[in-house]
Amino acid sequence: MAKILKIVGILLGVLVLAGAGGALWMWSARDARLAIVYEVEDADFPVPFPLTDDEVAALRAELEAGRAAAVAEGSVAEGSEEDVLADVDLSALALERAVERGKHLVESRYICVECHGQDFGGGTMIDDPGVGTILGPNLTTGAGSVTADFTPADWSRAVRHGVRSDGTPLVMPADDFVAMSDLELSDVIAYIRTAAPVDKTVPRIAFGPVGTMLVATNTLPLAAEMFPDHTRSHEPLPPPTGDTVAFGQHLAGVCTGCHNPNLTGGPRPGFPPDWAEPLNLTPHASGLEGWTFEDFQRVMRQGVRKNGEPLKLPMNKLLPYSLKMTDTELHALWTYFTSLEPRPYGE
């Protein structure tokens, strides 16, 4: 009996040592992956963008037409030589327009509040004992803000590259935002800066055992690893707004994080088990073949699929945002999807 107990004890000791060694390897591999430093473009752009020459010319023409009408009705003396833009604060007007554009972007496309909270003061991305606690940080100017001292380059690193200012990776879905132009990011920054200051310090990521394993084994994708060249500069302006393939392709940049870069859908590593597998968005038999724009519109406006079933997670949570997309944006997306080469599901 004593001999058997001794053998059992040895086996248990070996198992404990193996488990400890495995845990040590996972922690080390996790920390090593999160400590990689990426060389990232040093983006520089104004916040807000100044009015363009065309915008200034259009404003001048509008004000001159208004003055001519006032002269005709006698409320303004004829012969005034004063420049109609003399009393116009062009910088303030540029900021006002940037905030308006940024509000639309956040409320219809970039859904920052899902991770950073409705007040941008911090939100919950994942809170699970196994996976860990992954929180969206405070973006306001209050105490605990991570962006209070951000330069445009810092914003660009985080949003469009998924890395911190020191070059190490963030758990940030930057692959959804890599197509964002300088103007759009500038507009988003201008809008977020209008948020009331929130005094809140959000704890940094704390991975649980499952999360540690996912990171250590490269099962949990990090956006920073998806870009072959972080030094490539971004477009200063988005494509012109219109029902075009180019504008639709630009809009579809936010779809690639779930539906894969080629939009064929399929299982995605690291997604929660209650999330539906992303659909194929190409005009293939396994995707949008046989769909009409009305079918697509029903999905985006009513949350109902072609077969009549309601959308499931995570798409059903995005309905409030797609409802705020303009008709032109929706048509452009459809124009782009139907222009794609048909590819099988999950290719």
ABEGO torsion letter per residue (X at the ends): XAAAAAAAAAAAAAAAAAAAAAAAAAAAAAAAAAABBBBBBBBBBBOBBBBBAAAAAAAAAAAAAAAAAAAAAGABBBGBABBAAAABBAAAAAAAAAAAAAAAAAAAAAGAAAAAEAAGAEBBABBBAAAEBBBBBBABABBGBAAAABBAAAAAAAAAAGBBAAGBBBBBBAAAAAABBAAAAAAAAAAAAABBBBBBBBBBBBBBAAAAAAAAAGABBBAAAABABAABBBBABBBBBEBBAAAAAAAAAAAAAAAEAAGAEEBBBGBBAABBBBBBABBBAABABGBBAAAAAAAAAAGBBAAGBBBBOAAAAAAAAAAABBAAAAAAAAAAAAABBBBBBGX
